[in-house]
Amino acid sequence: MEKMYHISYDRLWKLLIDKHMMKKDLQKASSLSTNVITKMGKGESVTLETLAKICIALQCKLSDIVEIHLKEV
Protein backbone atom coordinates (compact mmCIF):
# COMPACT_ATOMS: atom_id res chain seq x y z
CA MET A 1 0.00 0.00 0.00
CA GLU A 2 1.12 3.50 -0.80
CA LYS A 3 1.21 6.12 1.92
CA MET A 4 -0.05 9.61 1.23
CA TYR A 5 0.13 12.62 3.47
CA HIS A 6 -1.86 15.73 4.20
CA ILE A 7 -0.35 18.86 5.73
CA SER A 8 -2.52 20.62 8.28
CA TYR A 9 -1.98 24.17 9.49
CA ASP A 10 -4.86 23.97 11.97
CA ARG A 11 -2.44 24.43 14.85
CA LEU A 12 -1.20 27.67 13.27
CA TRP A 13 -4.72 29.05 12.86
CA LYS A 14 -5.54 28.19 16.48
CA LEU A 15 -2.31 29.83 17.65
CA LEU A 16 -3.25 33.00 15.75
CA ILE A 17 -6.63 33.02 17.50
CA ASP A 18 -4.94 32.53 20.89
CA LYS A 19 -2.60 35.44 20.12
CA HIS A 20 -5.50 37.61 18.88
CA MET A 21 -3.89 37.87 15.44
CA MET A 22 -5.31 37.77 11.96
CA LYS A 23 -3.68 36.27 8.89
CA LYS A 24 -2.68 39.74 7.69
CA ASP A 25 -0.92 40.31 11.04
CA LEU A 26 1.01 37.09 10.52
CA GLN A 27 1.88 38.18 6.99
CA LYS A 28 3.36 41.44 8.24
CA ALA A 29 5.16 39.91 11.24
CA SER A 30 6.82 37.21 9.14
CA SER A 31 7.36 39.23 5.93
CA LEU A 32 5.44 36.73 3.81
CA SER A 33 3.45 37.36 0.66
CA THR A 34 -0.32 37.08 0.49
CA ASN A 35 0.16 34.18 -1.94
CA VAL A 36 1.96 32.13 0.72
CA ILE A 37 -0.74 32.81 3.31
CA THR A 38 -3.38 31.86 0.72
CA LYS A 39 -1.58 28.58 -0.07
CA MET A 40 -1.49 27.73 3.61
CA GLY A 41 -5.17 28.59 3.93
CA LYS A 42 -5.85 25.98 1.24
CA GLY A 43 -3.69 23.40 3.04
CA GLU A 44 -1.01 23.42 0.34
CA SER A 45 2.68 22.81 0.96
CA VAL A 46 5.05 25.71 1.63
CA THR A 47 8.81 25.78 2.06
CA LEU A 48 10.62 25.06 5.29
CA GLU A 49 12.02 28.59 5.08
CA THR A 50 8.46 29.94 5.18
CA LEU A 51 7.63 27.84 8.22
CA ALA A 52 10.84 29.00 9.92
CA LYS A 53 9.88 32.66 9.34
CA ILE A 54 6.51 32.01 10.96
CA CYS A 55 8.10 30.23 13.93
CA ILE A 56 10.51 33.13 14.45
CA ALA A 57 7.72 35.73 14.17
CA LEU A 58 5.46 33.85 16.60
CA GLN A 59 8.29 32.60 18.83
CA CYS A 60 7.12 29.01 18.60
CA LYS A 61 8.25 25.57 17.43
CA LEU A 62 7.47 23.96 14.10
CA SER A 63 5.27 21.39 15.85
CA ASP A 64 3.17 24.29 17.19
CA ILE A 65 2.06 25.31 13.70
CA VAL A 66 1.99 22.26 11.42
CA GLU A 67 0.92 18.61 11.48
CA ILE A 68 1.45 15.89 8.90
CA HIS A 69 -1.31 13.32 8.67
CA LEU A 70 -0.43 10.01 6.98
CA LYS A 71 -3.01 7.85 5.28
CA GLU A 72 -2.71 4.61 3.35
CA VAL A 73 -4.12 4.50 -0.15
N, C-alpha and C positions, 0 to 999 in steps of 0.2 A: 504494500500500500504506500502511496505517495503522501507525504506530509505537506500541508499548506499552512500558511500563517496569515494572521490578521493583526495589524498594528492598531492599538487603541490608545487614543490620547485622552480618554475619559478622566484619568487622574489629573492631567493638566487642567482641564476645564473645571474640575472640582477645586483644584488649588487656586485658580483664578477667582472663583466665587468666594473661597475662604479669605482671600486677600483683598476682596472688594475691588477687583480689577476687571476690566473688559478686554476683549481681544485687541482692540486698538491700543490700550495701555501696554499690553505685552509687546505689541509690534514696536512701539516707541522705545520701551525699556531694553529690548534686545536687538534693536536696529535691524529688524527683519522686514521684508517686503510684504505687501498685502497678499501677493500670490502665494507665499509660503504659508501664511496664516490660513488662507483659503484651502490649500492642499491639506493641511492638518485638519481643518474642519470637515473635510470629506473623508478623513481617515486614510489619506494617501501617505506614502513614504516620503520622508525628508532626510537630508544628510545628517550625519553625526555632528558636523560642525554647527548646524542649525540647532540641534538639541542641546549642544554645549552652550551656545549663546543664551538659550532660554534658562538653562540651569544656573548660569552665572547671574543673569538678570534677576531671577527669583530666589537665588541662594538656596538651591535645592539639589537633590541627587537625580540622576537619570531615572531611577526606579520610582521617583515621585511624580513623574510626568508621562511615562509611557509604559505600556504593557504589550507583550507579544503573546497572542493566543494561537496555539497550534491545533490543527484539526487534521484528521486523516481523511483522505479522499479515495 
